Amino acid sequence: MEIRAGRLRIRDHAADLKLTEAITELAGIQYSFMNWRRALPVVIDAGYDLPRTVWWVALEYGTLMVT
């Protein structure tokens, strides 16, 4: 994961699309009492029998985080 041209990116194109979709979905949620916390996983399959990597895109109290 890296920051390029002011955007958080993943080098793998398919994984980068998943990350962008998760960020876009959570950023579009209107803040209210009922949805003050939500998280979406971005699962990246490394292939070649290597373990998967999971990045979490989380929305909490109006703050968007990626872990």
N, C-alpha and C positions, 0 to 999 in steps of 0.2 A: 504494500500500500504506500502511496506517495501523494504529495501535493504538487500538481502541475498546473500552471496558469491559474492559480488560485482555486483549483478544484481538487477534491479528494478523489484519487483514481486508484484502480487496481490494474496492474499490467496486463492481465488476461482480459481480452475484450468481453467475453461472455460474463465473466465475474463482474467486470466493471458495469455492464448493463444491469445486472442484478442489484448492485450497490446503488446505482442511480435510481432505479425503480423504487427501492426501499426508502431512500431519502425523500424522493418526490412524494410518495404516498404519505409518509409521516409528516412531512412539512405542510401538506395540504389539510391536515386535521385541524378543525377549529377547536381552540382551547375551551374547555368547559369542565365542570365538576365531574362529569361522568367519564371523560377520557383524558385524565391528567397524567396517565402513565400507560405506555404501550411500547412494545419492542418487536422487531422483525429480524429473523436470522438471514444472513447472506452466507450460504454454504458453498464453498469452493472445493471442487473435487480435483485433487492434484494428478490423479491418474497413476498408472504404473504401480498399483498397489500401495501408494503412499497415503498417509492419513489425510482426511479432509480437514479443512480449516473453516471455522465458523466465526464470522464477524457479526456483531449485533449492532443494529441501528435502533437506538432507543429515544423515545420522546418522554420527558418527565418534566412536568410543570412548565411546559412551553420551551424547554431547552432540548435541542437535538444533539445526541451523542453517538459516536461510533466507537465500539470497543472490540 
